[in-house]
């Protein structure tokens, strides 16, 4: 399924915009894809995912 037909992704982006996250849409898409790719990982493995997300978000906020 392409991103243009992904209703969950669209809803995620709209919710983030309503919350005024200041994150560009391209970063929101990356966050969504990271979460989608790692959604079934064990809790122990989620620490790496959280670090990846944190790095992405902090980098994006520095650029805003």
MMTF fields as JSON, N, C-alpha, C and O atoms, coordinates in Angstrom:
{
  "mmtfVersion": "1.0.0",
  "mmtfProducer": "UNKNOWN",
  "numBonds": 255,
  "numAtoms": 256,
  "numGroups": 64,
  "numChains": 1,
  "numModels": 1,
  "chainsPerModel": [1],
  "groupsPerChain": [64],
  "chainIdList": ["A"],
  "bondAtomList": [4, 2, 8, 6, 12, 10, 16, 14, 20, 18, 24, 22, 28, 26, 32, 30, 36, 34, 40, 38, 44, 42, 48, 46, 52, 50, 56, 54, 60, 58, 64, 62, 68, 66, 72, 70, 76, 74, 80, 78, 84, 82, 88, 86, 92, 90, 96, 94, 100, 98, 104, 102, 108, 106, 112, 110, 116, 114, 120, 118, 124, 122, 128, 126, 132, 130, 136, 134, 140, 138, 144, 142, 148, 146, 152, 150, 156, 154, 160, 158, 164, 162, 168, 166, 172, 170, 176, 174, 180, 178, 184, 182, 188, 186, 192, 190, 196, 194, 200, 198, 204, 202, 208, 206, 212, 210, 216, 214, 220, 218, 224, 222, 228, 226, 232, 230, 236, 234, 240, 238, 244, 242, 248, 246, 252, 250],
  "bondOrderList": [1, 1, 1, 1, 1, 1, 1, 1, 1, 1, 1, 1, 1, 1, 1, 1, 1, 1, 1, 1, 1, 1, 1, 1, 1, 1, 1, 1, 1, 1, 1, 1, 1, 1, 1, 1, 1, 1, 1, 1, 1, 1, 1, 1, 1, 1, 1, 1, 1, 1, 1, 1, 1, 1, 1, 1, 1, 1, 1, 1, 1, 1, 1],
  "groupList": [{"groupName": "UNK", "atomNameList": ["N", "CA", "C", "O"], "elementList": ["N", "C", "C", "O"], "formalChargeList": [0, 0, 0, 0], "bondAtomList": [1, 0, 2, 1, 3, 2], "bondOrderList": [1, 1, 2], "singleLetterCode": "X", "chemCompType": "L-PEPTIDE LINKING"}],
  "groupTypeList": [0, 0, 0, 0, 0, 0, 0, 0, 0, 0, 0, 0, 0, 0, 0, 0, 0, 0, 0, 0, 0, 0, 0, 0, 0, 0, 0, 0, 0, 0, 0, 0, 0, 0, 0, 0, 0, 0, 0, 0, 0, 0, 0, 0, 0, 0, 0, 0, 0, 0, 0, 0, 0, 0, 0, 0, 0, 0, 0, 0, 0, 0, 0, 0],
  "groupIdList": [1, 2, 3, 4, 5, 6, 7, 8, 9, 10, 11, 12, 13, 14, 15, 16, 17, 18, 19, 20, 21, 22, 23, 24, 25, 26, 27, 28, 29, 30, 31, 32, 33, 34, 35, 36, 37, 38, 39, 40, 41, 42, 43, 44, 45, 46, 47, 48, 49, 50, 51, 52, 53, 54, 55, 56, 57, 58, 59, 60, 61, 62, 63, 64],
  "secStructList": [7, 7, 4, 4, 4, 7, 2, 2, 2, 2, 2, 2, 2, 2, 2, 2, 2, 2, 6, 6, 7, 7, 7, 7, 2, 2, 2, 2, 2, 2, 2, 2, 2, 2, 2, 2, 2, 2, 6, 6, 1, 7, 4, 4, 4, 2, 2, 2, 2, 2, 2, 2, 2, 2, 2, 2, 2, 2, 2, 2, 2, 2, 2, 7],
  "xCoordList": [0.846, 0.0, 0.893, 1.834, 0.584, 1.355, 0.975, -0.112, 1.876, 1.625, 0.366, -0.327, 0.072, -1.087, -2.411, -3.427, -2.409, -3.617, -3.617, -4.547, -2.611, -2.474, -3.246, -2.774, -4.439, -5.308, -4.726, -4.898, -4.044, -3.44, -2.342, -2.23, -1.541, -0.484, -1.094, -0.626, -2.128, -2.801, -3.349, -3.215, -3.96, -4.517, -3.408, -3.57, -2.283, -1.139, -0.624, -0.364, -0.481, 0.018, -0.959, -0.545, -2.24, -3.248, -3.245, -3.333, -3.146, -3.119, -1.884, -1.968, -0.748, 0.488, 0.377, 0.848, -0.24, -0.418, -1.348, -1.107, -2.406, -3.341, -2.671, -3.042, -1.694, -0.965, 0.176, 0.875, 0.366, 1.407, 2.786, 3.471, 3.176, 4.453, 5.661, 6.785, 5.442, 6.502, 7.39, 8.394, 7.044, 7.836, 7.349, 6.144, 8.283, 7.892, 7.215, 7.456, 6.378, 5.65, 6.599, 6.298, 7.727, 8.675, 9.2, 9.438, 9.379, 9.825, 8.698, 8.942, 7.486, 6.339, 6.206, 5.907, 6.426, 6.367, 7.462, 7.222, 8.657, 9.755, 9.422, 9.676, 8.857, 8.463, 7.449, 7.571, 6.459, 5.414, 6.019, 5.68, 6.914, 7.516, 8.394, 8.411, 9.115, 9.927, 9.018, 9.287, 7.948, 7.009, 6.343, 6.191, 5.955, 5.31, 6.251, 5.841, 7.497, 8.5, 8.822, 9.19, 8.685, 9.109, 7.969, 8.214, 6.754, 5.607, 5.51, 4.887, 6.104, 5.978, 7.234, 7.359, 8.147, 9.374, 9.082, 8.146, 9.906, 9.793, 10.135, 10.848, 9.633, 9.886, 11.369, 11.78, 12.166, 13.611, 14.232, 15.156, 13.739, 14.279, 13.77, 14.33, 12.721, 12.123, 13.038, 12.875, 13.981, 14.895, 15.658, 15.845, 16.096, 16.798, 15.876, 16.295, 14.642, 13.662, 13.436, 13.377, 13.311, 13.109, 14.298, 14.119, 15.495, 16.694, 16.692, 17.032, 16.311, 16.249, 15.225, 15.491, 14.07, 13.033, 13.485, 13.277, 14.1, 14.576, 15.594, 15.523, 16.521, 17.545, 16.903, 17.261, 15.966, 15.276, 14.523, 14.614, 13.79, 12.983, 13.862, 13.606, 14.882, 15.762, 16.486, 16.643, 16.924, 17.579, 16.608, 16.968, 15.392, 14.386, 14.045, 13.883, 13.933, 13.582, 14.702, 14.434, 15.942, 17.065, 17.009, 17.446, 16.463, 16.412, 15.208, 15.152, 14.242, 13.016, 13.239, 12.326],
  "yCoordList": [-1.172, 0.0, 1.237, 1.339, 2.172, 3.395, 4.34, 4.245, 5.246, 6.194, 7.024, 7.395, 7.316, 8.153, 7.468, 8.143, 6.141, 5.391, 4.907, 4.218, 5.251, 4.773, 5.704, 6.781, 5.258, 6.09, 6.3, 7.366, 5.29, 5.425, 6.487, 7.292, 6.486, 7.492, 8.884, 9.827, 9.012, 10.308, 10.799, 11.975, 9.897, 10.261, 10.674, 11.626, 9.959, 10.29, 11.695, 12.484, 12.001, 13.317, 14.414, 15.456, 14.187, 15.18, 15.412, 16.554, 14.35, 14.482, 15.262, 16.106, 14.981, 15.692, 17.174, 18.022, 17.488, 18.895, 19.61, 20.761, 18.927, 19.535, 19.797, 20.731, 18.979, 19.155, 20.153, 20.445, 20.679, 21.67, 21.176, 21.838, 20.011, 19.413, 20.136, 19.944, 20.955, 21.68, 20.752, 21.197, 19.482, 18.538, 18.559, 18.518, 18.621, 18.582, 17.25, 16.229, 17.285, 16.083, 14.937, 13.782, 15.234, 14.164, 13.444, 12.237, 14.175, 13.567, 12.727, 11.641, 13.221, 12.454, 11.129, 10.098, 11.159, 9.93, 8.968, 7.766, 9.486, 8.629, 8.006, 6.821, 8.795, 8.278, 7.159, 6.1, 7.398, 6.398, 5.104, 4.014, 5.229, 4.035, 3.271, 2.04, 3.985, 3.323, 2.536, 1.374, 3.168, 2.484, 1.296, 0.229, 1.486, 0.407, -0.792, -1.942, -0.508, -1.555, -2.315, -3.489, -1.654, -2.239, -2.556, -2.832, -2.524, -2.647, -3.985, -4.066, -5.031, -6.35, -6.785, -7.947, -5.864, -6.208, -6.358, -5.766, -7.161, -7.355, -6.053, -5.209, -5.896, -4.684, -4.396, -3.235, -5.43, -5.237, -4.596, -3.791, -4.94, -4.41, -3.002, -2.305, -2.585, -1.278, -0.129, 0.989, -0.374, 0.691, 1.258, 2.471, 0.396, 0.86, 1.683, 2.68, 1.267, 2.001, 3.384, 4.38, 3.445, 4.729, 5.66, 6.862, 5.116, 5.94, 6.466, 7.624, 5.62, 6.033, 7.161, 8.141, 7.018, 8.048, 9.342, 10.432, 9.217, 10.394, 11.172, 12.398, 10.47, 11.113, 11.832, 12.968, 11.174, 11.758, 13.027, 14.047, 12.965, 14.103, 15.266, 16.411, 14.989, 16.065, 16.746, 17.967, 15.966, 16.534, 17.422, 18.52, 16.952, 17.722, 19.018, 20.056, 18.976, 20.179, 21.215, 22.414, 20.768, 21.713, 22.478, 23.626, 21.826, 22.429, 23.34, 24.108, 23.264, 24.069, 25.46, 26.285],
  "zCoordList": [0.0, 0.0, 0.0, 0.787, -0.892, -0.948, 0.178, 0.747, 0.488, 1.576, 1.336, 2.283, 0.058, -0.245, 0.107, 0.271, 0.224, 0.573, 2.022, 2.44, 2.776, 4.151, 5.093, 5.459, 5.47, 6.309, 7.714, 8.305, 8.241, 9.572, 9.548, 10.473, 8.498, 8.361, 8.243, 8.882, 7.435, 7.286, 8.626, 8.965, 9.377, 10.681, 11.647, 12.41, 11.614, 12.471, 12.154, 13.062, 10.882, 10.467, 10.877, 11.386, 10.661, 11.051, 12.561, 13.013, 13.331, 14.793, 15.239, 16.131, 14.623, 14.976, 14.636, 15.394, 13.508, 13.122, 14.104, 14.467, 14.528, 15.481, 16.826, 17.537, 17.172, 18.432, 18.291, 19.261, 17.074, 16.805, 17.254, 18.034, 16.753, 17.144, 16.553, 17.018, 15.548, 14.827, 14.014, 13.458, 13.933, 13.144, 11.703, 11.451, 10.753, 9.344, 8.998, 9.643, 7.983, 7.587, 7.239, 7.538, 6.619, 6.258, 7.506, 7.471, 8.596, 9.853, 10.451, 10.978, 10.37, 10.867, 10.118, 10.721, 8.815, 8.013, 8.464, 8.581, 8.717, 9.186, 10.539, 10.757, 11.441, 12.756, 12.589, 13.204, 11.76, 11.526, 10.99, 11.453, 10.014, 9.401, 10.395, 10.383, 11.245, 12.276, 13.21, 13.514, 13.661, 14.561, 13.87, 14.465, 12.63, 11.877, 11.725, 11.884, 11.421, 11.209, 12.501, 12.458, 13.628, 14.903, 15.863, 17.037, 15.396, 16.3, 17.013, 18.071, 16.47, 17.092, 17.846, 18.232, 18.052, 18.783, 20.268, 20.807, 20.903, 22.355, 23.075, 22.533, 24.278, 25.062, 25.234, 25.235, 25.377, 25.566, 24.326, 24.442, 23.164, 21.913, 21.618, 20.772, 22.304, 22.035, 22.457, 21.968, 23.34, 23.773, 22.585, 22.49, 21.683, 20.486, 19.596, 19.008, 19.503, 18.705, 19.314, 18.592, 20.625, 21.304, 21.088, 20.893, 21.121, 20.867, 19.435, 19.195, 18.494, 17.089, 16.908, 16.212, 17.532, 17.45, 18.12, 17.586, 19.284, 20.008, 19.172, 19.082, 18.576, 17.749, 16.56, 16.251, 15.904, 14.758, 15.16, 14.478, 16.25, 16.693, 17.144, 16.774, 17.929, 18.406, 17.252, 17.247, 16.284, 15.105, 14.336, 13.912, 14.16, 13.425, 14.149, 13.507, 15.465, 16.221, 16.2, 16.271, 16.104, 16.003, 14.688, 14.606, 13.654, 12.325, 12.143, 11.183, 13.054, 12.915, 13.432, 13.4]
}
